[in-house]
Amino acid sequence: MKSKQRLSDLRVMSEDQLEHEVLGLKKEQFNLRFQRATGQLQDTARVRIVRRDIARAKTIAAERAKKKV
């Protein structure tokens, strides 16, 4: 359910917003990896969720780029 809701939120974003979202998610992913390496990570499932959100955003951006061509 959450992924469908997240997907619909991403679909209504503009290309600039999508790009900004991917950048923010990548920063979060870096911080999570750093926390995991130092043993401070509490929510280990968050790593997987962020990785999938990045993939969702990139997929939507690629679909839009394909439609333009």
Summary of the structure (lengths in Angstrom):
residues: 69
radius of gyration: 13.6
end to end distance: 32.1
largest distance: 45.8
contacts: 158
relative contact order: 0.16
helix: 84%
strand: 0%
